[in-house]
Amino acid sequence: MAADDRLNDPQTVDELLARRLRDAHRRVRALALPQEEQARLARRLLAICDVAKRDIAHAAARLDAFIAYLDGTFDTPSRRNMPHGD
């Protein structure tokens, strides 16, 4: 693919983040999920892409959390584990 040519050997932080975002988008598209869930995940990725325009470090941290969520290793407790009132 011509679009992949620049991302085959990332040299900068920007290029590495671009490659990781591309791979995350491909991963979301390949998931066997209901369309609503897949759309929700795609919107989260688009939000991360938007943040990357202004703050690469913050976007990278959000992408790490997103990938951890996809892997099932996200360490933030769900709301049902939160005390009432929080």
Backbone as a chain_set.jsonl record, in Angstrom:
{"seq": "MAADDRLNDPQTVDELLARRLRDAHRRVRALALPQEEQARLARRLLAICDVAKRDIAHAAARLDAFIAYLDGTFDTPSRRNMPHGD", "coords": {"N": [[0.832, -1.188, 0.0], [0.531, 2.19, -0.787], [0.089, 4.172, 1.111], [1.228, 3.122, 3.352], [3.953, 3.283, 3.055], [5.532, 5.372, 4.219], [5.352, 4.687, 6.872], [6.602, 2.328, 7.445], [9.141, 2.145, 8.613], [9.348, 3.677, 11.298], [10.662, 6.802, 12.302], [10.432, 9.058, 13.913], [8.751, 10.31, 16.872], [6.218, 11.167, 16.167], [5.761, 9.688, 13.8], [5.83, 7.095, 14.818], [3.592, 7.127, 16.513], [1.625, 7.555, 14.579], [1.76, 5.145, 13.159], [0.973, 3.346, 15.178], [-1.647, 4.249, 15.64], [-2.79, 3.709, 13.142], [-2.562, 0.905, 13.141], [-4.221, 0.327, 15.311], [-6.697, 1.211, 14.336], [-7.052, -0.618, 12.254], [-7.223, -2.928, 13.76], [-9.601, -2.531, 15.235], [-11.479, -2.467, 13.139], [-11.322, -5.129, 12.388], [-12.481, -6.549, 14.435], [-14.982, -8.747, 15.67], [-17.698, -7.518, 16.392], [-20.827, -6.091, 17.523], [-22.3, -3.623, 15.385], [-22.794, -1.124, 16.603], [-21.065, -1.114, 18.826], [-18.592, -1.322, 17.551], [-18.605, 1.083, 16.158], [-18.569, 2.863, 18.308], [-16.011, 2.356, 19.371], [-14.484, 3.159, 17.189], [-15.076, 5.9, 17.176], [-13.82, 6.641, 19.566], [-11.16, 6.245, 18.819], [-10.956, 8.19, 16.808], [-11.182, 10.47, 18.368], [-8.786, 10.298, 19.78], [-7.016, 10.629, 17.659], [-7.62, 13.285, 17.047], [-6.699, 14.585, 19.355], [-4.002, 14.077, 19.028], [-3.203, 15.948, 17.186], [-2.643, 18.178, 18.646], [-1.301, 17.438, 21.017], [1.04, 15.229, 21.324], [2.14, 13.512, 23.286], [0.032, 13.194, 25.133], [-1.886, 12.042, 23.474], [-0.582, 9.64, 22.876], [-0.58, 8.438, 25.397], [-3.348, 8.138, 25.795], [-3.869, 6.395, 23.682], [-2.404, 4.171, 24.512], [-3.965, 3.409, 26.731], [-6.345, 2.815, 25.4], [-5.601, 0.642, 23.782], [-4.924, -1.142, 25.804], [-7.469, -1.518, 26.845], [-8.663, -2.831, 24.669], [-7.136, -5.144, 24.744], [-7.98, -6.197, 27.084], [-6.737, -5.633, 29.439], [-7.058, -3.338, 30.841], [-6.711, -1.282, 33.631], [-8.382, 0.318, 35.156], [-11.004, 0.476, 37.434], [-14.411, -0.601, 36.93], [-17.545, 1.236, 36.858], [-19.342, -0.081, 38.533], [-17.82, -0.889, 40.603], [-17.257, 1.324, 42.017], [-17.557, 3.417, 44.907], [-20.731, 4.513, 46.237], [-21.872, 7.672, 45.214], [-19.565, 8.629, 44.118]], "CA": [[0.0, 0.0, 0.0], [1.302, 3.421, -0.863], [-0.072, 4.916, 2.363], [2.049, 2.503, 4.386], [5.365, 3.444, 2.762], [6.216, 6.237, 5.186], [5.227, 4.188, 8.229], [7.238, 1.026, 7.596], [10.274, 2.269, 9.519], [9.128, 4.967, 11.953], [11.874, 7.471, 12.764], [10.128, 10.07, 14.92], [7.639, 10.017, 17.774], [5.0, 11.37, 15.376], [5.593, 8.557, 12.889], [5.505, 5.916, 15.628], [2.194, 7.264, 16.921], [0.801, 7.352, 13.379], [1.728, 3.699, 12.89], [0.167, 2.706, 16.213], [-3.042, 4.603, 15.376], [-3.202, 2.939, 11.965], [-2.74, -0.487, 13.557], [-5.402, 0.259, 16.178], [-7.869, 1.306, 13.459], [-7.193, -1.916, 11.58], [-7.657, -3.917, 14.759], [-11.016, -2.288, 15.531], [-12.262, -2.909, 11.985], [-11.29, -6.59, 12.286], [-13.194, -7.163, 15.557], [-16.336, -9.262, 15.419], [-18.54, -6.872, 17.395], [-21.999, -5.417, 16.957], [-21.951, -2.39, 14.686], [-22.805, 0.002, 17.538], [-19.841, -1.177, 19.614], [-17.481, -1.015, 16.657], [-18.68, 2.528, 15.908], [-18.126, 3.537, 19.54], [-14.557, 2.24, 19.427], [-13.945, 4.002, 16.117], [-15.172, 7.29, 17.634], [-12.751, 6.849, 20.551], [-9.913, 6.396, 18.08], [-10.976, 9.494, 16.155], [-10.897, 11.461, 19.409], [-7.351, 10.211, 20.04], [-6.383, 11.269, 16.495], [-7.809, 14.721, 17.194], [-5.78, 15.028, 20.406], [-2.638, 13.976, 18.501], [-2.895, 17.177, 16.448], [-2.222, 19.205, 19.593], [-0.474, 16.946, 22.121], [1.467, 13.871, 20.976], [2.324, 12.703, 24.502], [-1.29, 12.873, 25.675], [-2.505, 11.098, 22.539], [0.083, 8.344, 23.055], [-1.081, 7.866, 26.653], [-4.726, 7.693, 25.553], [-3.817, 5.223, 22.816], [-1.984, 3.054, 25.375], [-5.133, 2.985, 27.51], [-7.298, 2.228, 24.459], [-5.095, -0.686, 23.418], [-5.085, -1.977, 27.0], [-8.893, -1.857, 26.889], [-8.887, -3.868, 23.657], [-6.461, -6.361, 25.197], [-8.621, -6.673, 28.305], [-5.832, -5.417, 30.569], [-7.283, -1.996, 31.365], [-6.688, -1.435, 35.088], [-9.3, 1.216, 35.833], [-12.209, -0.281, 37.79], [-15.656, -0.162, 36.309], [-18.398, 2.024, 37.75], [-20.009, -0.899, 39.54], [-16.894, -1.074, 41.723], [-17.042, 2.619, 42.66], [-18.457, 3.688, 46.02], [-21.874, 5.356, 45.921], [-21.612, 9.088, 45.351], [-18.339, 9.007, 43.369]], "C": [[0.872, 1.245, 0.0], [1.226, 4.202, 0.442], [0.809, 4.365, 3.458], [3.534, 2.8, 4.21], [6.105, 4.266, 3.802], [6.232, 5.643, 6.58], [5.912, 2.848, 8.436], [8.415, 1.053, 8.555], [10.19, 3.606, 10.24], [10.428, 5.531, 12.536], [11.602, 8.451, 13.902], [8.973, 9.596, 15.793], [6.317, 10.144, 17.017], [4.719, 10.173, 14.475], [5.235, 7.282, 13.644], [4.049, 5.961, 16.078], [1.263, 7.033, 15.736], [0.684, 5.868, 13.056], [0.838, 2.978, 13.902], [-1.318, 3.01, 16.026], [-3.577, 3.817, 14.193], [-3.472, 1.484, 12.352], [-3.964, -0.661, 14.45], [-6.682, 0.342, 15.346], [-8.104, -0.02, 12.741], [-7.717, -2.973, 12.544], [-9.14, -3.761, 15.077], [-11.888, -2.768, 14.379], [-12.347, -4.424, 11.897], [-12.071, -7.286, 13.404], [-14.588, -7.612, 15.141], [-17.242, -8.759, 16.537], [-19.796, -6.34, 16.724], [-21.585, -4.057, 16.379], [-21.896, -1.19, 15.627], [-21.523, 0.048, 18.359], [-18.622, -0.824, 18.769], [-17.45, 0.489, 16.344], [-18.212, 3.316, 17.128], [-16.61, 3.505, 19.647], [-13.894, 3.113, 18.366], [-14.001, 5.48, 16.508], [-14.106, 7.598, 18.67], [-11.413, 7.044, 19.851], [-9.848, 7.743, 17.362], [-10.689, 10.612, 17.157], [-9.407, 11.468, 19.74], [-6.579, 10.868, 18.891], [-6.484, 12.788, 16.601], [-6.86, 15.289, 18.248], [-4.346, 15.034, 19.883], [-2.237, 15.224, 17.713], [-2.312, 18.244, 17.361], [-1.216, 18.711, 20.616], [-0.128, 15.478, 21.888], [1.566, 12.986, 22.221], [0.98, 12.277, 25.086], [-2.008, 11.86, 24.784], [-1.894, 9.709, 22.698], [-0.407, 7.661, 24.332], [-2.512, 7.364, 26.486], [-4.765, 6.456, 24.672], [-3.361, 4.0, 23.6], [-3.166, 2.51, 26.166], [-6.163, 2.302, 26.61], [-6.867, 0.813, 24.075], [-5.189, -1.638, 24.607], [-6.539, -2.41, 27.151], [-9.197, -2.966, 25.884], [-8.281, -5.208, 24.079], [-7.113, -6.966, 26.436], [-7.754, -6.492, 29.532], [-5.963, -4.026, 31.163], [-7.444, -2.088, 32.868], [-7.583, -0.467, 35.846], [-10.578, 0.449, 36.165], [-13.451, 0.269, 37.111], [-16.49, 0.587, 37.338], [-19.045, 1.175, 38.823], [-19.109, -1.155, 40.751], [-16.665, 0.225, 42.491], [-18.014, 2.782, 43.834], [-19.567, 4.637, 45.597], [-21.503, 6.81, 46.154], [-20.365, 9.543, 44.612], [-18.602, 9.039, 41.906]], "O": [[1.856, 1.315, 0.735], [2.206, 4.833, 0.839], [1.113, 5.079, 4.414], [4.307, 2.586, 5.143], [7.2, 3.89, 4.222], [7.049, 6.051, 7.405], [5.807, 2.279, 9.523], [8.661, 0.066, 9.248], [10.865, 4.563, 9.859], [11.192, 4.815, 13.183], [12.458, 8.65, 14.764], [8.307, 8.607, 15.486], [5.409, 9.333, 17.199], [3.586, 9.698, 14.393], [4.431, 6.481, 13.168], [3.351, 4.948, 16.031], [0.226, 6.385, 15.878], [-0.399, 5.395, 12.712], [0.048, 2.107, 13.535], [-2.158, 2.134, 16.229], [-4.699, 3.313, 14.237], [-4.478, 0.902, 11.946], [-4.663, -1.67, 14.362], [-7.644, -0.376, 15.618], [-9.241, -0.482, 12.64], [-8.55, -3.805, 12.183], [-9.859, -4.755, 15.177], [-12.919, -3.403, 14.603], [-13.332, -4.958, 11.388], [-12.302, -8.492, 13.328], [-15.275, -6.945, 14.368], [-17.52, -9.474, 17.5], [-19.83, -6.158, 15.507], [-20.63, -3.435, 16.845], [-21.037, -0.324, 15.466], [-20.954, 1.12, 18.567], [-17.728, -0.111, 19.224], [-16.376, 1.087, 16.276], [-17.529, 4.331, 16.986], [-15.99, 4.516, 19.977], [-12.861, 3.733, 18.621], [-13.076, 6.233, 16.205], [-13.54, 8.691, 18.666], [-10.623, 7.905, 20.239], [-8.789, 8.368, 17.318], [-10.024, 11.591, 16.821], [-8.827, 12.532, 19.957], [-5.602, 11.58, 19.125], [-5.531, 13.497, 16.278], [-6.282, 16.358, 18.051], [-3.557, 15.903, 20.255], [-1.048, 15.52, 17.591], [-1.57, 19.115, 16.908], [-0.356, 19.478, 21.049], [-0.914, 14.59, 22.218], [1.121, 11.839, 22.204], [0.814, 11.125, 25.488], [-2.656, 10.937, 25.277], [-2.611, 8.71, 22.659], [-0.623, 6.449, 24.349], [-2.854, 6.289, 26.978], [-5.591, 5.568, 24.879], [-3.874, 2.903, 23.381], [-3.35, 1.297, 26.261], [-6.785, 1.32, 27.015], [-7.687, -0.104, 24.05], [-5.502, -2.816, 24.432], [-6.811, -3.545, 27.542], [-9.9, -3.924, 26.203], [-8.843, -6.269, 23.805], [-6.834, -8.109, 26.796], [-7.997, -7.123, 30.561], [-5.087, -3.578, 31.903], [-8.24, -2.896, 33.346], [-7.542, -0.438, 37.076], [-11.177, -0.164, 35.281], [-13.525, 1.449, 36.766], [-16.186, 0.578, 38.531], [-19.278, 1.664, 39.929], [-19.584, -1.587, 41.801], [-15.961, 0.233, 43.5], [-19.16, 2.338, 43.76], [-19.376, 5.467, 44.709], [-20.893, 7.147, 47.169], [-20.135, 10.746, 44.492], [-17.7, 9.333, 41.123]]}, "num_chains": 1, "name": "protein.A"}
